[in-house]
Amino acid sequence: MARYKVLHGETFYEGIIDIDQLKSEFKKVKKYIEDIEELLREGAL
């Protein structure tokens, strides 16, 4: 939900773009996806 607030709410709808914050949020999304992929490989999901 935190990623949604920044990436979708603030950036897309409100047009508020802080490039450093945007880069940070994308890194968090990438890590989240990697974590899910790892869980899938382990058969945890």
TORDOVO-430506 format. One record per atom (N, C-alpha, C, O): residue number from 1; x, y negated, z; atom name; residue in three letters. Coordinates in Angstrom, 3 decimals, decimal comma. Example, Ala and Ser with C-alpha at 12.3 -4.5 7.8 and 13.67 -1.06 7.14 Angstrom:
BEGIN
@num->1 | xx->13,190 | yy->5,690 | zz->7,800 | atomo->N | residuo->ala
@num->1 | xx->12,300 | yy->4,500 | zz->7,800 | atomo->CA | residuo->ala
@num->1 | xx->13,200 | yy->3,300 | zz->7,800 | atomo->C | residuo->ala
@num->1 | xx->14,236 | yy->3,319 | zz->8,465 | atomo->O | residuo->ala
@num->2 | xx->12,850 | yy->2,250 | zz->7,080 | atomo->N | residuo->ser
@num->2 | xx->13,670 | yy->1,060 | zz->7,140 | atomo->CA | residuo->ser
@num->2 | xx->12,900 | yy->-0,030 | zz->7,870 | atomo->C | residuo->ser
@num->2 | xx->13,409 | yy->-1,138 | zz->8,039 | atomo->O | residuo->ser
//
This chain:
BEGIN
@num->1 | xx->0,825 | yy->1,203 | zz->0,000 | atomo->N | residuo->met
@num->1 | xx->0,000 | yy->0,000 | zz->0,000 | atomo->CA | residuo->met
@num->1 | xx->0,865 | yy->-1,262 | zz->0,000 | atomo->C | residuo->met
@num->1 | xx->0,498 | yy->-2,281 | zz->-0,584 | atomo->O | residuo->met
@num->2 | xx->2,019 | yy->-1,175 | zz->0,664 | atomo->N | residuo->ala
@num->2 | xx->2,908 | yy->-2,342 | zz->0,693 | atomo->CA | residuo->ala
@num->2 | xx->3,404 | yy->-2,677 | zz->-0,709 | atomo->C | residuo->ala
@num->2 | xx->3,479 | yy->-3,849 | zz->-1,079 | atomo->O | residuo->ala
@num->3 | xx->3,747 | yy->-1,641 | zz->-1,496 | atomo->N | residuo->arg
@num->3 | xx->4,206 | yy->-1,874 | zz->-2,871 | atomo->CA | residuo->arg
@num->3 | xx->3,074 | yy->-2,490 | zz->-3,685 | atomo->C | residuo->arg
@num->3 | xx->3,298 | yy->-3,395 | zz->-4,489 | atomo->O | residuo->arg
@num->4 | xx->1,878 | yy->-1,999 | zz->-3,474 | atomo->N | residuo->tyr
@num->4 | xx->0,709 | yy->-2,508 | zz->-4,195 | atomo->CA | residuo->tyr
@num->4 | xx->0,525 | yy->-4,001 | zz->-3,927 | atomo->C | residuo->tyr
@num->4 | xx->0,291 | yy->-4,780 | zz->-4,851 | atomo->O | residuo->tyr
@num->5 | xx->0,631 | yy->-4,388 | zz->-2,672 | atomo->N | residuo->lys
@num->5 | xx->0,426 | yy->-5,790 | zz->-2,293 | atomo->CA | residuo->lys
@num->5 | xx->1,388 | yy->-6,711 | zz->-3,034 | atomo->C | residuo->lys
@num->5 | xx->0,988 | yy->-7,739 | zz->-3,582 | atomo->O | residuo->lys
@num->6 | xx->2,653 | yy->-6,329 | zz->-3,041 | atomo->N | residuo->val
@num->6 | xx->3,651 | yy->-7,191 | zz->-3,672 | atomo->CA | residuo->val
@num->6 | xx->3,596 | yy->-7,089 | zz->-5,187 | atomo->C | residuo->val
@num->6 | xx->3,469 | yy->-8,101 | zz->-5,878 | atomo->O | residuo->val
@num->7 | xx->3,693 | yy->-5,862 | zz->-5,708 | atomo->N | residuo->leu
@num->7 | xx->3,813 | yy->-5,703 | zz->-7,154 | atomo->CA | residuo->leu
@num->7 | xx->2,527 | yy->-6,013 | zz->-7,896 | atomo->C | residuo->leu
@num->7 | xx->2,557 | yy->-6,646 | zz->-8,951 | atomo->O | residuo->leu
@num->8 | xx->1,413 | yy->-5,582 | zz->-7,367 | atomo->N | residuo->his
@num->8 | xx->0,153 | yy->-5,790 | zz->-8,075 | atomo->CA | residuo->his
@num->8 | xx->-0,521 | yy->-7,084 | zz->-7,635 | atomo->C | residuo->his
@num->8 | xx->-0,890 | yy->-7,911 | zz->-8,469 | atomo->O | residuo->his
@num->9 | xx->-0,679 | yy->-7,255 | zz->-6,350 | atomo->N | residuo->gly
@num->9 | xx->-1,396 | yy->-8,420 | zz->-5,839 | atomo->CA | residuo->gly
@num->9 | xx->-0,684 | yy->-9,729 | zz->-6,072 | atomo->C | residuo->gly
@num->9 | xx->-1,199 | yy->-10,616 | zz->-6,752 | atomo->O | residuo->gly
@num->10 | xx->0,511 | yy->-9,851 | zz->-5,502 | atomo->N | residuo->glu
@num->10 | xx->1,225 | yy->-11,124 | zz->-5,574 | atomo->CA | residuo->glu
@num->10 | xx->1,811 | yy->-11,393 | zz->-6,961 | atomo->C | residuo->glu
@num->10 | xx->1,696 | yy->-12,502 | zz->-7,484 | atomo->O | residuo->glu
@num->11 | xx->2,437 | yy->-10,380 | zz->-7,549 | atomo->N | residuo->thr
@num->11 | xx->3,118 | yy->-10,604 | zz->-8,827 | atomo->CA | residuo->thr
@num->11 | xx->2,139 | yy->-10,662 | zz->-9,992 | atomo->C | residuo->thr
@num->11 | xx->2,166 | yy->-11,611 | zz->-10,775 | atomo->O | residuo->thr
@num->12 | xx->1,279 | yy->-9,662 | zz->-10,114 | atomo->N | residuo->phe
@num->12 | xx->0,376 | yy->-9,600 | zz->-11,263 | atomo->CA | residuo->phe
@num->12 | xx->-0,750 | yy->-10,624 | zz->-11,165 | atomo->C | residuo->phe
@num->12 | xx->-0,945 | yy->-11,426 | zz->-12,079 | atomo->O | residuo->phe
@num->13 | xx->-1,495 | yy->-10,598 | zz->-10,053 | atomo->N | residuo->tyr
@num->13 | xx->-2,681 | yy->-11,463 | zz->-9,964 | atomo->CA | residuo->tyr
@num->13 | xx->-2,364 | yy->-12,900 | zz->-9,593 | atomo->C | residuo->tyr
@num->13 | xx->-2,957 | yy->-13,827 | zz->-10,144 | atomo->O | residuo->tyr
@num->14 | xx->-1,436 | yy->-13,096 | zz->-8,666 | atomo->N | residuo->glu
@num->14 | xx->-1,166 | yy->-14,457 | zz->-8,206 | atomo->CA | residuo->glu
@num->14 | xx->-0,025 | yy->-15,132 | zz->-8,960 | atomo->C | residuo->glu
@num->14 | xx->0,148 | yy->-16,348 | zz->-8,871 | atomo->O | residuo->glu
@num->15 | xx->0,754 | yy->-14,343 | zz->-9,701 | atomo->N | residuo->gly
@num->15 | xx->1,846 | yy->-14,921 | zz->-10,465 | atomo->CA | residuo->gly
@num->15 | xx->3,027 | yy->-15,359 | zz->-9,625 | atomo->C | residuo->gly
@num->15 | xx->3,863 | yy->-16,144 | zz->-10,073 | atomo->O | residuo->gly
@num->16 | xx->3,092 | yy->-14,848 | zz->-8,402 | atomo->N | residuo->ile
@num->16 | xx->4,208 | yy->-15,182 | zz->-7,523 | atomo->CA | residuo->ile
@num->16 | xx->5,326 | yy->-14,181 | zz->-7,794 | atomo->C | residuo->ile
@num->16 | xx->5,168 | yy->-12,984 | zz->-7,556 | atomo->O | residuo->ile
@num->17 | xx->6,457 | yy->-14,678 | zz->-8,293 | atomo->N | residuo->ile
@num->17 | xx->7,552 | yy->-13,787 | zz->-8,640 | atomo->CA | residuo->ile
@num->17 | xx->8,833 | yy->-14,270 | zz->-7,972 | atomo->C | residuo->ile
@num->17 | xx->9,347 | yy->-15,348 | zz->-8,271 | atomo->O | residuo->ile
@num->18 | xx->9,328 | yy->-13,451 | zz->-7,072 | atomo->N | residuo->asp
@num->18 | xx->10,641 | yy->-13,663 | zz->-6,479 | atomo->CA | residuo->asp
@num->18 | xx->11,497 | yy->-12,511 | zz->-7,008 | atomo->C | residuo->asp
@num->18 | xx->11,304 | yy->-11,359 | zz->-6,617 | atomo->O | residuo->asp
@num->19 | xx->12,428 | yy->-12,819 | zz->-7,884 | atomo->N | residuo->ile
@num->19 | xx->13,191 | yy->-11,790 | zz->-8,583 | atomo->CA | residuo->ile
@num->19 | xx->13,899 | yy->-10,854 | zz->-7,610 | atomo->C | residuo->ile
@num->19 | xx->13,907 | yy->-9,643 | zz->-7,830 | atomo->O | residuo->ile
@num->20 | xx->14,485 | yy->-11,372 | zz->-6,558 | atomo->N | residuo->asp
@num->20 | xx->15,181 | yy->-10,514 | zz->-5,594 | atomo->CA | residuo->asp
@num->20 | xx->14,203 | yy->-9,583 | zz->-4,877 | atomo->C | residuo->asp
@num->20 | xx->14,497 | yy->-8,406 | zz->-4,672 | atomo->O | residuo->asp
@num->21 | xx->13,056 | yy->-10,107 | zz->-4,502 | atomo->N | residuo->gln
@num->21 | xx->12,050 | yy->-9,269 | zz->-3,847 | atomo->CA | residuo->gln
@num->21 | xx->11,515 | yy->-8,227 | zz->-4,825 | atomo->C | residuo->gln
@num->21 | xx->11,277 | yy->-7,080 | zz->-4,447 | atomo->O | residuo->gln
@num->22 | xx->11,330 | yy->-8,620 | zz->-6,062 | atomo->N | residuo->leu
@num->22 | xx->10,848 | yy->-7,707 | zz->-7,091 | atomo->CA | residuo->leu
@num->22 | xx->11,829 | yy->-6,544 | zz->-7,288 | atomo->C | residuo->leu
@num->22 | xx->11,419 | yy->-5,386 | zz->-7,370 | atomo->O | residuo->leu
@num->23 | xx->13,120 | yy->-6,863 | zz->-7,362 | atomo->N | residuo->lys
@num->23 | xx->14,138 | yy->-5,816 | zz->-7,490 | atomo->CA | residuo->lys
@num->23 | xx->14,098 | yy->-4,877 | zz->-6,296 | atomo->C | residuo->lys
@num->23 | xx->14,192 | yy->-3,660 | zz->-6,453 | atomo->O | residuo->lys
@num->24 | xx->13,960 | yy->-5,434 | zz->-5,120 | atomo->N | residuo->ser
@num->24 | xx->13,890 | yy->-4,628 | zz->-3,905 | atomo->CA | residuo->ser
@num->24 | xx->12,675 | yy->-3,706 | zz->-3,915 | atomo->C | residuo->ser
@num->24 | xx->12,784 | yy->-2,537 | zz->-3,545 | atomo->O | residuo->ser
@num->25 | xx->11,533 | yy->-4,213 | zz->-4,329 | atomo->N | residuo->glu
@num->25 | xx->10,313 | yy->-3,409 | zz->-4,382 | atomo->CA | residuo->glu
@num->25 | xx->10,433 | yy->-2,288 | zz->-5,406 | atomo->C | residuo->glu
@num->25 | xx->9,970 | yy->-1,174 | zz->-5,158 | atomo->O | residuo->glu
@num->26 | xx->11,046 | yy->-2,565 | zz->-6,549 | atomo->N | residuo->phe
@num->26 | xx->11,234 | yy->-1,523 | zz->-7,558 | atomo->CA | residuo->phe
@num->26 | xx->12,156 | yy->-0,418 | zz->-7,047 | atomo->C | residuo->phe
@num->26 | xx->11,941 | yy->0,757 | zz->-7,346 | atomo->O | residuo->phe
@num->27 | xx->13,181 | yy->-0,790 | zz->-6,279 | atomo->N | residuo->lys
@num->27 | xx->14,063 | yy->0,215 | zz->-5,681 | atomo->CA | residuo->lys
@num->27 | xx->13,278 | yy->1,101 | zz->-4,714 | atomo->C | residuo->lys
@num->27 | xx->13,493 | yy->2,312 | zz->-4,663 | atomo->O | residuo->lys
@num->28 | xx->12,379 | yy->0,503 | zz->-3,956 | atomo->N | residuo->lys
@num->28 | xx->11,555 | yy->1,273 | zz->-3,009 | atomo->CA | residuo->lys
@num->28 | xx->10,621 | yy->2,221 | zz->-3,749 | atomo->C | residuo->lys
@num->28 | xx->10,419 | yy->3,357 | zz->-3,321 | atomo->O | residuo->lys
@num->29 | xx->10,055 | yy->1,761 | zz->-4,851 | atomo->N | residuo->val
@num->29 | xx->9,181 | yy->2,615 | zz->-5,657 | atomo->CA | residuo->val
@num->29 | xx->9,986 | yy->3,782 | zz->-6,229 | atomo->C | residuo->val
@num->29 | xx->9,530 | yy->4,925 | zz->-6,207 | atomo->O | residuo->val
@num->30 | xx->11,162 | yy->3,496 | zz->-6,730 | atomo->N | residuo->lys
@num->30 | xx->12,020 | yy->4,547 | zz->-7,288 | atomo->CA | residuo->lys
@num->30 | xx->12,341 | yy->5,594 | zz->-6,222 | atomo->C | residuo->lys
@num->30 | xx->12,270 | yy->6,793 | zz->-6,490 | atomo->O | residuo->lys
@num->31 | xx->12,690 | yy->5,152 | zz->-5,027 | atomo->N | residuo->lys
@num->31 | xx->13,002 | yy->6,071 | zz->-3,923 | atomo->CA | residuo->lys
@num->31 | xx->11,776 | yy->6,907 | zz->-3,563 | atomo->C | residuo->lys
@num->31 | xx->11,899 | yy->8,105 | zz->-3,308 | atomo->O | residuo->lys
@num->32 | xx->10,618 | yy->6,299 | zz->-3,541 | atomo->N | residuo->tyr
@num->32 | xx->9,362 | yy->7,007 | zz->-3,238 | atomo->CA | residuo->tyr
@num->32 | xx->9,122 | yy->8,121 | zz->-4,254 | atomo->C | residuo->tyr
@num->32 | xx->8,779 | yy->9,244 | zz->-3,885 | atomo->O | residuo->tyr
@num->33 | xx->9,305 | yy->7,804 | zz->-5,531 | atomo->N | residuo->ile
@num->33 | xx->9,110 | yy->8,798 | zz->-6,587 | atomo->CA | residuo->ile
@num->33 | xx->10,134 | yy->9,922 | zz->-6,448 | atomo->C | residuo->ile
@num->33 | xx->9,791 | yy->11,096 | zz->-6,593 | atomo->O | residuo->ile
@num->34 | xx->11,377 | yy->9,571 | zz->-6,171 | atomo->N | residuo->glu
@num->34 | xx->12,413 | yy->10,588 | zz->-5,979 | atomo->CA | residuo->glu
@num->34 | xx->12,087 | yy->11,503 | zz->-4,799 | atomo->C | residuo->glu
@num->34 | xx->12,305 | yy->12,712 | zz->-4,870 | atomo->O | residuo->glu
@num->35 | xx->11,572 | yy->10,934 | zz->-3,731 | atomo->N | residuo->asp
@num->35 | xx->11,190 | yy->11,739 | zz->-2,566 | atomo->CA | residuo->asp
@num->35 | xx->10,084 | yy->12,728 | zz->-2,921 | atomo->C | residuo->asp
@num->35 | xx->10,124 | yy->13,884 | zz->-2,501 | atomo->O | residuo->asp
@num->36 | xx->9,104 | yy->12,280 | zz->-3,687 | atomo->N | residuo->ile
@num->36 | xx->8,007 | yy->13,160 | zz->-4,097 | atomo->CA | residuo->ile
@num->36 | xx->8,525 | yy->14,255 | zz->-5,019 | atomo->C | residuo->ile
@num->36 | xx->8,143 | yy->15,418 | zz->-4,886 | atomo->O | residuo->ile
@num->37 | xx->9,395 | yy->13,886 | zz->-5,955 | atomo->N | residuo->glu
@num->37 | xx->9,975 | yy->14,895 | zz->-6,840 | atomo->CA | residuo->glu
@num->37 | xx->10,731 | yy->15,959 | zz->-6,051 | atomo->C | residuo->glu
@num->37 | xx->10,634 | yy->17,147 | zz->-6,359 | atomo->O | residuo->glu
@num->38 | xx->11,474 | yy->15,543 | zz->-5,047 | atomo->N | residuo->glu
@num->38 | xx->12,215 | yy->16,484 | zz->-4,207 | atomo->CA | residuo->glu
@num->38 | xx->11,262 | yy->17,419 | zz->-3,463 | atomo->C | residuo->glu
@num->38 | xx->11,507 | yy->18,622 | zz->-3,379 | atomo->O | residuo->glu
@num->39 | xx->10,201 | yy->16,876 | zz->-2,936 | atomo->N | residuo->leu
@num->39 | xx->9,210 | yy->17,715 | zz->-2,236 | atomo->CA | residuo->leu
@num->39 | xx->8,577 | yy->18,718 | zz->-3,190 | atomo->C | residuo->leu
@num->39 | xx->8,323 | yy->19,863 | zz->-2,816 | atomo->O | residuo->leu
@num->40 | xx->8,327 | yy->18,293 | zz->-4,409 | atomo->N | residuo->leu
@num->40 | xx->7,753 | yy->19,201 | zz->-5,395 | atomo->CA | residuo->leu
@num->40 | xx->8,730 | yy->20,337 | zz->-5,749 | atomo->C | residuo->leu
@num->40 | xx->8,331 | yy->21,491 | zz->-5,904 | atomo->O | residuo->leu
@num->41 | xx->10,003 | yy->19,985 | zz->-5,871 | atomo->N | residuo->arg
@num->41 | xx->11,020 | yy->21,009 | zz->-6,167 | atomo->CA | residuo->arg
@num->41 | xx->11,121 | yy->22,021 | zz->-5,027 | atomo->C | residuo->arg
@num->41 | xx->11,341 | yy->23,209 | zz->-5,264 | atomo->O | residuo->arg
@num->42 | xx->10,963 | yy->21,556 | zz->-3,807 | atomo->N | residuo->glu
@num->42 | xx->11,052 | yy->22,427 | zz->-2,631 | atomo->CA | residuo->glu
@num->42 | xx->9,769 | yy->23,220 | zz->-2,402 | atomo->C | residuo->glu
@num->42 | xx->9,731 | yy->24,135 | zz->-1,580 | atomo->O | residuo->glu
@num->43 | xx->8,728 | yy->22,861 | zz->-3,130 | atomo->N | residuo->gly
@num->43 | xx->7,455 | yy->23,549 | zz->-2,974 | atomo->CA | residuo->gly
@num->43 | xx->6,659 | yy->23,075 | zz->-1,772 | atomo->C | residuo->gly
@num->43 | xx->5,732 | yy->23,756 | zz->-1,333 | atomo->O | residuo->gly
@num->44 | xx->7,007 | yy->21,918 | zz->-1,238 | atomo->N | residuo->ala
@num->44 | xx->6,311 | yy->21,397 | zz->-0,066 | atomo->CA | residuo->ala
@num->44 | xx->4,960 | yy->20,793 | zz->-0,400 | atomo->C | residuo->ala
@num->44 | xx->4,121 | yy->20,626 | zz->0,486 | atomo->O | residuo->ala
@num->45 | xx->4,740 | yy->20,467 | zz->-1,650 | atomo->N | residuo->leu
@num->45 | xx->3,455 | yy->19,880 | zz->-2,059 | atomo->CA | residuo->leu
@num->45 | xx->2,705 | yy->20,825 | zz->-2,963 | atomo->C | residuo->leu
@num->45 | xx->1,603 | yy->20,507 | zz->-3,410 | atomo->O | residuo->leu
//
